[in-house]
Each structure stands twice: as C-alpha cells, then as structure tokens.
C-alpha cells in the first residue's frame, strides 16, 4: 500500500499519543462510576506507566537532542519540538494525578477509610503511631551527610529525604527503603491510615537530636534505563544485553521530582550534583509518586477486612471453561476444529492445559514456543522443563530484549537450558513480540497463536485472543516463522 500521499498532518506524535493514553487511564481513576479501590489501582498504574515511559522513551529523546539530531518524526516534529510539547503535557498530567489523589482521599474518607495527616490525630494516637515508627521503620534508615557521594547512591524511583536549614553547610539525607510499607494503620477500633512519609517528617527528631526543628523535603529520581539497539555485528546477544542491564545501577539520572516547598537553592543544588537538566526537574504538591496507593488493598487483607470492603472492587468474574480444551483430549479436539478463545472471559486454563498435556502426552515429540514475558513461577515454563527432561525436543525463543524483563528472561534462558531446552534469542536488531507455540503430535503440527503474553498471572485481567488450530497452512507458517527467527531458515 502506498502511503506517500500522507503528510505530517495525518500523524500524531508518538510521545504525545502515549501521554494521551496515560490521561485516559488517569481519567478512570477520577471516574466516580468505577469502584473506589479500582480507581486507586488506576492511579497507581499511571505512575508505573509514566516511570517506564520516562526511563526509556524520554531517555531516548534526551539522547537525540544531545546528539544534535533534528530529524523530524512522521508528525513533522523535531526531537526538541517533541520535548517542548511533552514537557507541557507532563506538567498537566502531574497536576491531574494530584487532583485525583486528593479526590480519592475524600472518597475513601466517605467509606470510613480515611488517610489522615499525623497532625490531625489525637495525642494518644500520635503516641501509638510514633511507637510503630520507632520500632518498625527507624531501624531501617541510614542517615548520611548530603554530598556527591551520598547522592550518587540514590536509587532509581525511591523516595529520599533531605533535612536541614537554608544556609546550613551540612544537610542530612536518607532513603525510604523500597520494601517499607507506605501506609501505617492507626491503632484503634476504626480504620484510619497515615502515610509513612508524613510520619517520618513529623518525627524526624527521633532519628537524631540534631534534626529537631529542621526543614524536611523529599526528592525522587528516575534514571536512564533505555537499552540501545544492538549493532548487527553483535555476536553474543545474551552477553551484550547482560552488559547493558548491569549498567543500569549506575545509569545517569534524567528526572528529578521534588517537594513543592523545597527552596530553589536546594533544588538547584540537587539538580547540579545529580546531573539532571533543569528542564527535567519538577516540583509537585502531594506525594512524589502514586504507585503506593494500591497498598491499601494489602493492608485491608492483612487486617482481615478485605471482604467487608469487597464492594470497593470489581465483582469477581468466573471465566468460562472451554470443555473441549480442558481435558486430555485437547489435541484431538483441536484437530477436529479450530477454537478461538477470548481471555479473561474464556479461562486461560486452556492455554496451560495445551502445554501440560504436551509435556505428558507420549505421542508428542516436539514443542516450540516464543516467550516475551512469563510469570515468576510459570506453569508453562514448568511444563516445558518437564517435557525436555522427559526426552522431548523443546525449542524456546526467549526475547531477552523485553523491556524491564531483561533480567528475568536472562535467568529464564539459564533455567531452560539447564533442563535441556534448546533456547534461541532473537537477532540483535529485531525484537520478537509474537506469541506463538506449536506441538508436534503423531507427525502433525498443532499450534496456538495469541495476542497476549504466555503469562498466567496477567491473563486474568488483560484482554487477549488466542487461536488453537491444526490447519496445515497455518501450522506451516508458524514453523517457517520459528525457522526464521531462530536463524534456521534456509
């Protein structure tokens, strides 16, 4: 199809399109028609979406600008023009996140799940909260003098504190450990929460006497986590990706978010020492990030009160079991006719059974699969290893360039190879996002093609299609694709 009649007016910039998508997710967090804790989940999702986008797409854009690249995208925008437009959209989205969080707090209070300022608690409640802080959080904190060394040790995405007075020669800094709960339940018959960051700010003097009556501010960084496209000449893709993953711990900071109250002088100092361009420094009201709000669900479960507040979630959905794909006769049934399933409305058990039966069926001689993302304790991976250990030929194409799953997939390569699976990785310049599998049974190839990852966890809430078929033409196509992406095509 010819597209040369199209102009830049017919396209939307990729980054602005992504920002618009995240605004749609954010709108769901503000939608009073959605269950309240689901709205909190949507707000959390906007944060994880934003962080990933910034660490990769914004990092690439920054790199293009630094390299002097003025090539226009299909929408007719240079990297600098994209940056200018995106920064405006970011500031707008940060405001909307704060507004959504404030609205959620009001709504939570209305259903007797208030998030309160520590200052609003009665004296005996403050004593109880302070004891919790001293016993469970304070021992985890490591105070450091703020200097180039301590700031170089700041971890990606963590909440960090700086304590001192404007004009002080020495400021103190420390991080909130990543595993620390972000909410504290106020003891008592009624459910009330305070944020851990508020508690830490309130009782800063407990950490060290010299911190009494000091000013307290927070900051957070995002680092460049983009992995560049590998050269075609790369001979060992696994080693090359591992080397890039190892660099992430010391990757440069490209974003700095600080408390709205932080003095300009301190903000400027952090920006300069951390090496963040001033155009990527953002002052925000409220929390520096909103990925923590989903912890309310965990707290309610810990308190044994999840059932009481079940109305704040979507009604549980019982997926439809496709009987023809649920038993040991799954392959005979697929040979008889095709099956198109729609997850999560149709149970993902059909996909799991496909691999589990392939592992145990003595007439199956070969299994092939392309893997992009799998769950931590994947039953599909377990079936593949069982099949290989039983003497079947198992071929796995593992995409080790799957964004932010590179470490997991590198480990998966080792796990599968140790079990006897023949593992391939894609070409240096190509990322294989296809979700396909085949089984050779009695000389006939039976395939599964899907739009979603072979991930049994995300399959419960991502909507995807899957096709089971023994059609000879489709089976031949799948085998040809495997031959090509594994480098075995003639």
C-alpha positions as CSV (number, residue, x, y, z in Angstrom):
1,X,0.0,0.0,0.0
2,X,1.3,3.4,-0.9
3,X,1.4,6.0,1.9
4,X,3.3,8.8,0.1
5,X,0.2,10.8,-0.2
6,X,0.1,11.3,3.6
7,X,1.6,14.4,5.2
8,X,2.7,15.1,8.8
9,X,-0.8,16.4,9.4
10,X,-2.1,12.9,9.2
11,X,0.0,11.6,12.0
12,X,0.2,12.2,15.8
13,X,3.5,12.3,17.6
14,X,4.3,9.1,19.3
15,X,5.2,10.6,22.7
16,X,2.1,12.9,22.8
17,X,0.0,9.9,21.8
18,X,1.4,8.0,24.8
19,X,0.7,10.9,27.1
20,X,-2.9,11.0,25.9
21,X,-3.2,7.2,26.6
22,X,-2.0,7.7,30.2
23,X,-4.5,10.5,30.6
24,X,-7.2,8.0,29.6
25,X,-6.0,5.7,32.4
26,X,-5.9,8.7,34.8
27,X,-9.5,9.6,33.8
28,X,-10.6,6.1,35.1
29,X,-9.0,7.0,38.5
30,X,-11.3,10.0,38.5
31,X,-14.4,8.2,37.3
32,X,-17.0,8.0,40.2
33,X,-18.6,5.2,38.3
34,X,-15.7,2.9,39.0
35,X,-15.3,1.0,42.3
36,X,-13.2,3.1,44.7
37,X,-10.2,0.9,45.2
38,X,-10.1,0.1,41.4
39,X,-9.8,3.9,40.9
40,X,-6.8,3.8,43.3
41,X,-5.3,1.0,41.1
42,X,-5.7,3.1,38.0
43,X,-3.9,6.0,39.7
44,X,-1.1,3.6,40.6
45,X,-0.9,2.3,37.0
46,X,-0.5,5.8,35.7
47,X,2.6,6.2,37.8
48,X,4.2,2.9,36.7
49,X,3.3,3.7,33.1
50,X,4.9,7.2,33.4
51,X,8.1,6.0,35.1
52,X,8.7,3.3,32.5
53,X,8.0,5.7,29.6
54,X,10.3,8.4,31.1
55,X,13.1,6.0,31.7
56,X,13.0,4.7,28.1
57,X,11.2,7.0,25.7
58,X,12.2,10.3,27.3
59,X,15.8,9.0,27.7
60,X,15.9,8.3,24.0
61,X,14.6,11.8,23.2
62,X,17.2,13.4,25.5
63,X,19.9,11.4,23.8
64,X,18.7,12.5,20.3
65,X,18.7,16.2,21.4
66,X,22.2,15.9,22.9
67,X,23.4,14.3,19.7
68,X,22.1,17.3,17.7
69,X,19.5,15.2,15.9
70,X,17.0,17.4,14.2
71,X,15.3,14.8,12.1
72,X,11.5,15.1,12.0
73,X,9.2,12.3,13.0
74,X,6.2,11.4,10.9
75,X,4.2,14.1,12.6
76,X,6.7,16.7,11.5
77,X,8.3,17.4,14.8
78,X,12.0,17.5,15.6
79,X,13.2,15.9,18.9
80,X,13.4,19.4,20.5
81,X,9.9,20.2,19.4
82,X,8.7,16.9,20.8
83,X,10.5,17.6,24.1
84,X,8.9,21.1,24.4
85,X,5.4,19.7,23.8
86,X,5.8,16.7,26.0
87,X,7.1,18.7,29.0
88,X,3.9,20.8,28.9
89,X,1.8,17.6,28.8
90,X,3.9,16.2,31.7
91,X,3.2,19.2,34.0
92,X,-0.5,18.9,33.1
93,X,-0.5,15.2,34.0
94,X,1.3,15.7,37.3
95,X,-1.4,18.2,38.3
96,X,-4.2,15.7,37.3
97,X,-2.5,13.0,39.4
98,X,-2.5,15.2,42.4
99,X,-6.2,16.2,41.9
100,X,-7.1,12.5,41.5
101,X,-5.3,11.6,44.7
102,X,-7.0,14.3,46.7
103,X,-10.4,13.3,45.3
104,X,-9.7,9.7,46.2
105,X,-8.8,10.7,49.8
106,X,-12.2,12.4,50.2
107,X,-14.0,9.4,48.7
108,X,-12.1,7.0,50.9
109,X,-13.0,9.0,54.0
110,X,-16.6,8.8,53.0
111,X,-16.5,5.0,53.2
112,X,-14.7,5.1,56.5
113,X,-11.1,4.5,55.1
114,X,-9.6,7.9,55.9
115,X,-6.0,8.8,55.1
116,X,-5.2,11.4,57.8
117,X,-2.4,13.9,58.5
118,X,-0.5,12.9,61.6
119,X,-1.1,16.4,62.9
120,X,-4.9,15.8,63.0
121,X,-4.6,12.7,65.2
122,X,-5.3,12.9,68.9
123,X,-2.4,12.8,71.3
124,X,-2.7,9.1,72.2
125,X,-2.9,8.2,68.5
126,X,0.2,10.1,67.8
127,X,2.0,8.3,70.6
128,X,0.9,4.9,69.1
129,X,2.0,5.9,65.6
130,X,5.3,7.2,66.8
131,X,6.0,3.9,68.6
132,X,5.2,2.0,65.3
133,X,7.7,4.3,63.5
134,X,10.4,3.8,66.2
135,X,10.0,0.0,66.2
136,X,9.5,-0.9,62.6
137,X,10.8,1.9,60.3
138,X,13.5,3.8,62.2
139,X,15.9,0.8,62.4
140,X,15.9,0.5,58.6
141,X,17.0,4.1,58.0
142,X,20.6,5.1,57.3
143,X,21.4,8.8,57.7
144,X,24.2,10.3,55.6
145,X,25.6,13.7,55.1
146,X,24.4,15.0,51.8
147,X,27.3,15.2,49.4
148,X,28.2,14.0,45.9
149,X,28.9,10.5,47.3
150,X,25.6,10.0,49.1
151,X,23.7,11.5,46.2
152,X,25.4,9.1,43.7
153,X,24.0,6.2,45.8
154,X,20.4,7.3,45.4
155,X,18.3,4.5,43.9
156,X,16.0,4.8,40.9
157,X,12.4,5.5,41.9
158,X,12.9,5.6,45.7
159,X,11.7,8.4,48.0
160,X,14.5,10.3,49.6
161,X,14.6,12.9,52.3
162,X,16.9,15.9,52.8
163,X,16.9,17.6,56.2
164,X,18.4,20.9,57.3
165,X,18.0,24.7,57.3
166,X,18.5,27.0,54.4
167,X,22.1,28.3,54.7
168,X,23.3,25.2,56.6
169,X,26.7,23.9,55.5
170,X,25.6,20.3,56.1
171,X,22.3,18.7,55.2
172,X,21.3,15.1,56.1
173,X,19.8,12.7,53.6
174,X,18.4,9.2,53.7
175,X,16.2,7.0,51.7
176,X,12.9,5.3,52.5
177,X,13.7,1.6,51.9
178,X,11.8,0.3,48.9
179,X,10.2,-2.5,50.9
180,X,8.8,-0.2,53.7
181,X,5.0,0.0,53.8
182,X,3.8,3.4,52.7
183,X,0.7,3.4,55.0
184,X,0.5,2.8,58.7
185,X,-2.7,1.7,60.3
186,X,-3.6,3.9,63.3
187,X,-4.3,1.5,66.2
188,X,-8.0,1.6,67.3
189,X,-11.4,0.2,66.5
190,X,-11.9,2.4,63.5
191,X,-9.8,2.0,60.3
192,X,-7.6,5.0,59.8
193,X,-4.4,5.4,57.9
194,X,-1.4,7.8,57.9
195,X,1.3,7.9,55.3
196,X,4.7,6.7,56.3
197,X,6.3,9.8,54.7
198,X,4.1,12.0,56.9
199,X,5.1,10.1,60.0
200,X,8.8,10.3,59.1
201,X,8.6,14.0,58.5
202,X,6.7,14.5,61.8
203,X,9.1,12.5,64.0
204,X,12.4,13.4,62.3
205,X,14.0,14.3,65.6
206,X,13.7,10.7,66.6
207,X,16.4,9.8,64.1
208,X,19.0,12.2,65.5
209,X,18.7,15.1,68.0
210,X,20.4,17.5,65.6
211,X,17.4,17.0,63.2
212,X,14.9,18.6,65.6
213,X,13.2,21.7,64.2
214,X,14.8,21.2,60.8
215,X,13.2,21.6,57.4
216,X,12.3,18.4,55.7
217,X,11.9,17.9,51.9
218,X,11.6,14.9,49.6
219,X,13.1,14.1,46.2
220,X,13.0,11.2,43.7
221,X,15.0,10.5,40.6
222,X,14.4,8.4,37.5
223,X,17.5,7.0,35.7
224,X,18.1,6.3,32.0
225,X,17.1,2.7,31.7
226,X,17.0,2.6,27.9
227,X,18.9,-0.2,26.2
228,X,20.2,0.9,22.8
229,X,19.6,-1.1,19.7
230,X,22.4,-3.6,19.4
231,X,24.7,-3.5,16.3
232,X,24.1,-6.1,13.6
233,X,27.6,-7.3,14.2
234,X,26.8,-8.4,17.8
235,X,27.9,-12.0,18.1
236,X,26.6,-12.8,21.6
237,X,23.3,-11.1,22.3
238,X,23.0,-12.6,25.8
239,X,26.3,-11.2,26.9
240,X,25.5,-7.8,25.2
241,X,22.1,-7.5,27.0
242,X,23.6,-8.6,30.3
243,X,26.2,-5.9,30.0
244,X,23.6,-3.2,29.3
245,X,21.5,-4.4,32.3
246,X,24.5,-4.2,34.5
247,X,25.0,-0.6,33.6
248,X,21.5,0.4,34.9
249,X,22.6,0.6,38.5
250,X,24.9,3.5,37.7
251,X,22.9,5.0,34.9
252,X,22.6,8.8,34.9
253,X,19.6,10.5,36.4
254,X,17.3,12.1,33.8
255,X,14.4,13.2,36.0
256,X,14.2,14.9,39.4
257,X,10.9,15.4,41.3
258,X,11.0,17.4,44.5
259,X,8.6,18.7,47.1
260,X,6.7,21.8,46.2
261,X,8.1,23.5,49.3
262,X,11.7,22.8,48.5
263,X,13.8,26.1,48.3
264,X,15.1,27.0,44.9
265,X,18.7,26.9,46.2
266,X,18.4,23.4,47.4
267,X,16.6,22.2,44.3
268,X,19.3,23.7,42.1
269,X,22.0,22.1,44.2
270,X,20.4,18.6,43.9
271,X,19.9,19.2,40.2
272,X,23.5,20.1,39.6
273,X,25.0,17.3,41.7
274,X,22.7,14.7,40.3
275,X,23.4,16.0,36.8
276,X,19.8,16.5,35.8
277,X,18.9,19.1,33.2
278,X,16.8,21.8,34.7
279,X,14.1,21.2,32.1
280,X,13.6,17.8,33.7
281,X,13.1,19.0,37.3
282,X,9.5,19.0,38.5
283,X,8.1,20.5,41.7
284,X,4.9,18.8,42.8
285,X,2.3,19.1,45.5
286,X,1.5,16.0,47.5
287,X,3.3,12.6,47.0
288,X,6.2,12.5,44.6
289,X,4.7,9.3,43.1
290,X,1.5,7.4,43.4
291,X,2.5,3.8,42.9
292,X,1.9,3.2,46.6
293,X,-1.9,3.7,46.7
294,X,-2.6,0.1,45.9
295,X,-1.1,-0.9,49.2
296,X,-4.4,-0.1,50.8
297,X,-5.7,-3.4,49.3
298,X,-2.9,-5.3,51.1
299,X,-3.5,-3.6,54.4
300,X,-7.2,-4.5,54.3
301,X,-6.2,-8.1,53.6
302,X,-3.7,-8.1,56.5
303,X,-6.4,-6.8,58.8
304,X,-8.8,-9.4,57.7
305,X,-11.3,-6.8,56.4
306,X,-11.0,-7.3,52.6
307,X,-14.4,-9.0,52.5
308,X,-16.0,-6.0,54.3
309,X,-14.8,-3.7,51.6
310,X,-15.3,-6.0,48.6
311,X,-17.8,-3.5,47.2
312,X,-14.9,-1.2,46.5
313,X,-13.6,-3.6,43.9
314,X,-15.0,-5.0,40.6
315,X,-17.2,-8.0,41.1
316,X,-15.2,-11.2,40.8
317,X,-15.6,-12.8,37.4
318,X,-15.7,-16.6,36.9
319,X,-14.2,-17.3,33.4
320,X,-15.9,-19.7,31.1
321,X,-14.2,-23.1,30.9
322,X,-13.9,-24.3,27.3
323,X,-14.6,-28.0,27.9
324,X,-13.0,-29.2,24.7
325,X,-9.7,-27.6,25.7
326,X,-9.8,-28.7,29.4
327,X,-9.0,-32.4,29.2
328,X,-6.5,-34.9,27.9
329,X,-8.3,-35.0,24.5
330,X,-7.4,-31.4,23.8
331,X,-5.2,-32.2,20.8
332,X,-7.8,-34.5,19.2
333,X,-10.4,-31.7,19.7
334,X,-8.2,-29.1,18.1
335,X,-7.5,-31.4,15.1
336,X,-11.3,-31.7,14.7
337,X,-11.9,-28.0,14.7
338,X,-10.3,-24.6,15.5
339,X,-11.0,-22.8,18.8
340,X,-10.9,-19.1,19.2
341,X,-10.8,-18.0,22.9
342,X,-11.1,-14.6,24.4
343,X,-9.3,-14.1,27.7
344,X,-10.0,-13.4,30.5
345,X,-13.7,-14.2,29.7
346,X,-12.6,-17.6,28.5
347,X,-10.3,-19.3,31.1
348,X,-6.6,-19.3,30.5
349,X,-6.6,-22.8,31.8
350,X,-7.0,-23.9,28.1
351,X,-3.5,-22.5,27.3
352,X,-2.0,-24.0,30.4
353,X,-3.5,-27.4,29.5
354,X,-2.1,-27.1,26.0
355,X,1.4,-27.2,27.4
356,X,0.8,-29.5,30.3
357,X,-0.7,-32.2,28.0
358,X,2.1,-31.7,25.5
359,X,4.6,-32.4,28.3
360,X,2.8,-35.6,29.4
361,X,1.4,-37.0,26.1
362,X,3.7,-39.8,24.9
363,X,2.8,-39.2,21.2
364,X,4.1,-35.6,21.4
365,X,7.7,-35.4,20.1
366,X,8.3,-31.7,19.9
367,X,7.2,-28.4,21.5
368,X,8.1,-24.9,20.3
369,X,7.3,-21.6,22.0
370,X,8.2,-17.9,21.7
371,X,8.4,-16.2,25.1
372,X,8.2,-12.5,25.8
373,X,7.0,-12.2,29.4
374,X,6.1,-15.0,31.7
375,X,5.2,-15.1,35.4
376,X,7.7,-15.7,38.1
377,X,6.6,-19.3,38.8
378,X,5.2,-20.0,35.4
379,X,3.4,-23.3,35.0
380,X,4.2,-23.1,31.3
381,X,7.9,-23.0,32.0
382,X,7.4,-25.9,34.3
383,X,5.7,-27.9,31.6
384,X,8.5,-27.1,29.1
385,X,11.2,-28.3,31.5
386,X,9.2,-31.4,32.3
387,X,8.9,-32.1,28.6
388,X,12.6,-31.6,27.9
389,X,13.6,-33.8,30.9
390,X,11.3,-36.5,29.5
391,X,13.3,-36.6,26.3
392,X,11.0,-34.5,24.1
393,X,12.6,-31.9,21.8
394,X,11.7,-28.5,23.2
395,X,12.6,-25.3,21.4
396,X,12.1,-21.9,23.0
397,X,12.7,-18.5,21.5
398,X,13.2,-16.2,24.5
399,X,13.1,-12.4,23.8
400,X,15.8,-11.1,26.2
401,X,15.2,-7.6,25.0
402,X,11.7,-7.4,26.5
403,X,11.7,-4.1,28.2
404,X,12.4,-4.3,32.0
405,X,12.1,-8.1,31.8
406,X,15.6,-8.4,30.5
407,X,16.9,-9.7,33.9
408,X,14.0,-12.2,34.3
409,X,14.4,-13.5,30.8
410,X,18.2,-13.8,31.1
411,X,17.6,-16.1,34.1
412,X,14.9,-17.9,32.2
413,X,17.4,-18.7,29.4
414,X,19.7,-20.4,32.0
415,X,16.7,-22.3,33.6
416,X,15.5,-23.7,30.3
417,X,18.9,-24.6,29.1
418,X,19.7,-26.4,32.3
419,X,16.6,-28.5,31.8
420,X,17.6,-29.5,28.3
421,X,15.5,-27.0,26.3
422,X,17.1,-25.7,23.1
423,X,17.0,-21.9,23.6
424,X,17.3,-19.2,20.9
425,X,17.4,-15.5,21.3
426,X,16.3,-13.1,18.6
427,X,18.6,-11.2,16.2
428,X,20.4,-8.1,17.7
429,X,18.3,-5.6,15.7
430,X,15.0,-7.4,16.0
431,X,12.6,-7.8,18.9
432,X,10.2,-10.7,18.6
433,X,6.9,-9.8,20.2
434,X,4.9,-12.7,18.6
435,X,3.2,-15.1,20.9
436,X,3.1,-18.5,19.2
437,X,3.6,-22.1,20.1
438,X,3.4,-25.4,18.3
439,X,3.2,-29.1,19.3
440,X,4.2,-32.0,17.0
441,X,1.9,-35.0,17.8
442,X,2.0,-38.1,15.7
443,X,3.7,-36.1,13.0
444,X,1.0,-33.4,12.9
445,X,1.7,-29.8,14.0
446,X,-0.9,-28.2,16.3
447,X,-0.4,-24.5,17.0
448,X,-1.5,-21.8,19.4
449,X,-1.3,-18.1,18.4
450,X,-2.1,-15.4,20.9
451,X,-2.2,-11.6,21.2
452,X,-1.1,-11.8,24.9
453,X,2.0,-13.0,26.7
454,X,2.3,-16.6,27.9
455,X,1.8,-15.2,31.4
456,X,-0.8,-17.0,33.6
457,X,-1.0,-14.1,36.1
458,X,-1.7,-11.1,33.7
459,X,-4.0,-13.3,31.7
460,X,-6.6,-12.9,34.5
461,X,-7.1,-9.2,33.7
462,X,-5.6,-8.5,30.3
463,X,-8.0,-8.9,27.3
464,X,-6.5,-11.0,24.6
465,X,-7.4,-13.5,21.9
466,X,-5.9,-17.0,21.4
467,X,-6.4,-19.4,18.5
468,X,-5.9,-23.1,18.7
469,X,-5.7,-24.8,15.3
470,X,-4.2,-27.7,13.4
471,X,-4.8,-26.1,10.0
472,X,-1.9,-27.3,7.8
473,X,-1.2,-23.9,6.2
474,X,-1.2,-22.0,9.4
475,X,1.0,-24.7,11.1
476,X,3.4,-24.5,8.2
477,X,3.6,-20.7,8.5
478,X,4.3,-21.0,12.2
479,X,7.1,-23.4,11.6
480,X,8.6,-21.1,9.0
481,X,8.4,-18.2,11.4
482,X,10.2,-20.2,14.0
483,X,12.8,-21.3,11.5
484,X,13.4,-17.7,10.5
485,X,13.6,-16.1,14.0
486,X,15.8,-18.9,15.3
487,X,18.2,-18.5,12.3
488,X,17.5,-21.9,10.9
489,X,15.7,-20.8,7.8
490,X,17.3,-22.0,4.5
